[in-house]
Amino acid sequence: MLRRLICASMGIGLLWLPTANAGEPGAKWLDSFGVNEKGLSSTGRNDYFIFEPGYQLVFEGKEYSAPVQLTITVLNTTKQVDGVEARVVEERETVSGKLAEVSRNYFALDPTTHDIYYFGEDVDMYKDGKVVNHDGSWLSGVNGAKYGRAMSRSPRVGERYSQEVAPGIAMDRAETVSTNEIIRTPAGVFGHCVKIEETTPLEPKSKEYKYYAPQVGLIQDGDLKLVKHGHLAYEPR
């Protein structure tokens, strides 16, 4: 779920001790969600996350002085993962105009709670126009991996949850640190934004921040900021 331009994927811990409320500061990392998996939907949205076919977000910025563009597109395709029909969301990243990574991410929505869950990703890492590895790939139900939560319907400051549970591969975790940020991007100024801190026990000193705007979704990913968003005029592949 986290970008892997230079560093390895971010991650989460496997164990949740239910002695603390996952919505309180200092709580343990929630990684068991009590979801009715058979009732999950492969399309939909909540206030901060949209995965309706044709929806697209485009980001630009710099990393290590190199210009980066990230395009996230909700495709008109699904994939069966761990017994669930999940929506395919493509992330395509270029560095200095050259393709660096393409990942196909798999999401599903609980129509009762409108929480969104993340079932894994297939990753192609590129160098000189060729795929060189698939680092960070994982699927729920394969080799002990388990789906995590991508976004709560109503984020609360202090809530902490697993995004990915793929031991030794992708173990991202998220903490909601603010729900009232004002963020300026080339696409506009957004209020009432949610700020998420992403960390991993695989890289204990690493932190990344993402910002989500109501009815838009992700608007800033690290140093990359939203430049445009909306539904495509053509049918996505």
C-alpha positions as CSV (number, residue, x, y, z in Angstrom):
1,M,0.0,0.0,0.0
2,L,2.9,2.3,0.6
3,R,5.0,3.4,-2.3
4,R,8.3,1.4,-2.8
5,L,10.3,3.8,-5.0
6,I,13.5,3.3,-3.0
7,C,12.7,1.8,0.4
8,A,11.2,-1.5,1.2
9,S,7.4,-1.7,1.9
10,M,6.1,-0.3,5.2
11,G,4.3,-2.6,7.6
12,I,2.3,-3.6,10.7
13,G,2.5,-5.9,13.6
14,L,0.7,-9.2,13.6
15,L,-0.6,-9.3,17.2
16,W,-3.5,-7.2,18.6
17,L,-4.0,-7.3,22.3
18,P,-7.6,-6.4,22.9
19,T,-6.9,-4.8,26.3
20,A,-7.2,-1.3,24.9
21,N,-9.8,0.5,22.8
22,A,-8.4,0.8,19.3
23,G,-9.9,4.4,19.1
24,E,-7.9,5.7,22.1
25,P,-4.4,7.1,22.0
26,G,-1.8,4.5,22.9
27,A,-4.0,1.6,22.0
28,K,-2.6,-1.6,20.4
29,W,-2.8,-2.2,16.7
30,L,-6.1,-3.6,15.6
31,D,-5.8,-6.4,13.1
32,S,-9.0,-8.4,13.6
33,F,-12.1,-6.7,12.3
34,G,-15.1,-9.0,12.7
35,V,-16.1,-8.6,9.0
36,N,-18.7,-10.6,7.2
37,E,-16.5,-11.4,4.3
38,K,-19.2,-12.9,2.2
39,G,-21.1,-9.6,2.3
40,L,-18.3,-7.3,1.1
41,S,-18.8,-5.2,-2.0
42,S,-16.2,-4.7,-4.8
43,T,-17.2,-1.1,-5.4
44,G,-18.2,2.0,-3.4
45,R,-16.9,4.7,-1.2
46,N,-16.9,6.3,2.2
47,D,-16.2,10.0,3.0
48,Y,-12.4,9.6,2.5
49,F,-11.9,6.7,0.1
50,I,-13.4,6.2,-3.4
51,F,-13.1,3.0,-5.4
52,E,-15.8,3.4,-8.1
53,P,-14.7,2.4,-11.6
54,G,-13.2,5.2,-13.5
55,Y,-12.2,7.4,-10.5
56,Q,-8.7,8.7,-10.8
57,L,-6.2,10.7,-8.7
58,V,-3.0,12.2,-10.1
59,F,-0.1,13.4,-7.9
60,E,3.2,15.2,-8.6
61,G,6.2,16.1,-6.5
62,K,9.8,15.3,-5.9
63,E,11.6,12.6,-4.1
64,Y,15.4,12.7,-3.7
65,S,15.3,15.7,-6.1
66,A,13.8,13.6,-8.9
67,P,10.3,14.6,-10.3
68,V,7.7,11.9,-9.5
69,Q,4.2,11.4,-10.9
70,L,1.8,9.0,-9.3
71,T,-1.5,8.1,-11.0
72,I,-4.1,6.1,-9.1
73,T,-6.9,4.7,-11.2
74,V,-9.9,2.5,-10.2
75,L,-10.2,-0.1,-12.9
76,N,-13.3,-1.7,-14.3
77,T,-12.0,-5.1,-13.2
78,T,-12.2,-7.3,-10.1
79,K,-10.1,-10.1,-8.7
80,Q,-11.0,-13.0,-6.3
81,V,-8.8,-12.8,-3.3
82,D,-9.2,-15.0,-0.2
83,G,-12.8,-15.8,-1.3
84,V,-13.7,-12.1,-1.8
85,E,-14.4,-10.3,-5.0
86,A,-12.1,-7.2,-4.7
87,R,-11.9,-4.1,-6.8
88,V,-8.6,-3.5,-8.7
89,V,-7.0,-0.1,-8.2
90,E,-3.9,0.6,-10.2
91,E,-1.0,2.7,-9.0
92,R,1.4,3.8,-11.7
93,E,4.5,5.7,-10.7
94,T,7.1,7.4,-12.9
95,V,10.4,9.0,-11.8
96,S,12.0,11.5,-14.1
97,G,9.5,10.5,-16.7
98,K,10.5,6.8,-16.6
99,L,8.2,4.1,-15.3
100,A,9.3,2.9,-11.9
101,E,6.4,0.9,-10.5
102,V,3.0,-0.5,-11.4
103,S,0.9,-2.1,-8.6
104,R,-2.6,-3.5,-8.7
105,N,-4.2,-3.1,-5.3
106,Y,-7.4,-5.0,-4.2
107,F,-10.1,-3.4,-2.1
108,A,-13.6,-4.3,-0.8
109,L,-16.2,-2.3,1.2
110,D,-18.3,-3.4,4.1
111,P,-21.8,-2.1,3.1
112,T,-22.9,-2.1,6.8
113,T,-20.1,0.0,8.3
114,H,-18.7,1.5,5.1
115,D,-15.2,0.7,6.3
116,I,-12.9,-0.3,3.4
117,Y,-10.5,-3.3,3.5
118,Y,-7.3,-4.1,1.7
119,F,-6.7,-7.6,0.4
120,G,-3.2,-7.2,-1.1
121,E,-1.4,-6.2,-4.2
122,D,0.6,-7.4,-7.2
123,V,3.6,-5.3,-7.8
124,D,5.9,-4.8,-10.8
125,M,9.1,-2.8,-10.2
126,Y,10.7,-1.4,-13.4
127,K,14.2,-0.5,-14.4
128,D,15.0,0.7,-17.9
129,G,11.6,-0.2,-19.1
130,K,11.7,-3.8,-17.9
131,V,10.2,-5.5,-14.8
132,V,13.0,-6.4,-12.4
133,N,11.1,-7.7,-9.4
134,H,7.8,-8.0,-7.7
135,D,8.9,-6.8,-4.2
136,G,6.0,-6.0,-1.9
137,S,3.5,-8.3,-3.5
138,W,1.1,-10.1,-1.2
139,L,-2.4,-11.5,-1.1
140,S,-4.7,-12.2,1.8
141,G,-5.0,-15.9,2.4
142,V,-1.6,-16.7,0.9
143,N,1.4,-17.7,3.0
144,G,-0.3,-16.6,6.2
145,A,-1.2,-13.1,5.0
146,K,-4.4,-11.5,6.1
147,Y,-6.3,-8.5,4.9
148,G,-6.3,-5.2,6.8
149,R,-8.3,-2.0,6.9
150,A,-7.6,0.7,4.3
151,M,-9.9,3.4,5.7
152,S,-12.5,3.8,8.4
153,R,-15.8,5.3,7.6
154,S,-15.5,7.8,10.4
155,P,-11.8,8.2,11.4
156,R,-11.2,9.0,15.0
157,V,-8.0,10.6,16.5
158,G,-6.0,7.8,18.2
159,E,-7.4,4.9,16.3
160,R,-4.7,2.4,15.2
161,Y,-5.1,-0.4,12.8
162,S,-3.3,-2.8,10.5
163,Q,-3.4,-2.0,6.8
164,E,-1.5,-5.1,5.7
165,V,-0.7,-8.3,7.5
166,A,1.9,-10.1,5.3
167,P,4.7,-11.2,7.6
168,G,8.1,-10.0,6.5
169,I,6.7,-8.6,3.2
170,A,4.2,-5.8,3.8
171,M,3.2,-5.0,7.3
172,D,1.8,-1.4,7.1
173,R,-0.1,0.1,10.0
174,A,-2.0,3.4,10.3
175,E,-2.8,5.8,13.1
176,T,-5.3,8.7,12.7
177,V,-3.5,11.8,14.2
178,S,-5.9,14.6,13.1
179,T,-9.3,15.0,11.4
180,N,-9.3,18.7,10.8
181,E,-6.3,19.6,8.7
182,I,-6.3,22.2,6.0
183,I,-4.2,21.1,3.0
184,R,-3.1,23.2,0.0
185,T,-2.4,21.3,-3.3
186,P,-2.2,22.3,-7.0
187,A,-5.7,20.8,-7.3
188,G,-7.1,23.2,-4.6
189,V,-7.4,23.9,-0.9
190,F,-9.1,21.2,1.1
191,G,-10.5,21.5,4.7
192,H,-11.5,19.0,7.3
193,C,-8.8,16.6,6.1
194,V,-7.8,13.4,7.9
195,K,-4.1,13.0,8.6
196,I,-2.8,9.4,8.8
197,E,0.6,8.4,10.1
198,E,1.9,5.2,8.6
199,T,4.6,3.2,10.3
200,T,6.1,-0.3,10.3
201,P,7.9,-2.6,12.7
202,L,10.0,-3.7,9.6
203,E,11.5,-0.2,9.6
204,P,10.9,1.2,13.1
205,K,12.4,4.6,12.4
206,S,10.4,5.3,9.3
207,K,7.2,7.4,9.2
208,E,5.0,8.6,6.4
209,Y,2.0,10.9,6.4
210,K,-1.0,10.8,4.1
211,Y,-3.9,13.3,4.0
212,Y,-7.4,12.5,2.9
213,A,-10.1,15.1,2.0
214,P,-13.9,14.5,2.3
215,Q,-15.5,13.3,-1.0
216,V,-12.1,13.3,-2.8
217,G,-9.9,10.8,-1.0
218,L,-6.1,10.9,-0.9
219,I,-4.8,14.4,-1.6
220,Q,-1.2,14.2,-0.3
221,D,1.1,11.2,-0.1
222,G,4.4,12.3,1.6
223,D,5.8,15.0,-0.7
224,L,3.4,14.2,-3.6
225,K,0.4,16.4,-3.9
226,L,-2.8,16.1,-5.8
227,V,-2.9,17.9,-9.2
228,K,-6.2,16.6,-10.5
229,H,-9.0,14.2,-9.7
230,G,-12.3,12.9,-11.0
231,H,-14.0,10.3,-13.0
232,L,-12.5,9.5,-16.4
233,A,-14.3,10.2,-19.6
234,Y,-13.4,6.8,-21.0
235,E,-13.7,3.3,-19.7
236,P,-10.6,2.3,-17.7
237,R,-8.8,-0.9,-18.6
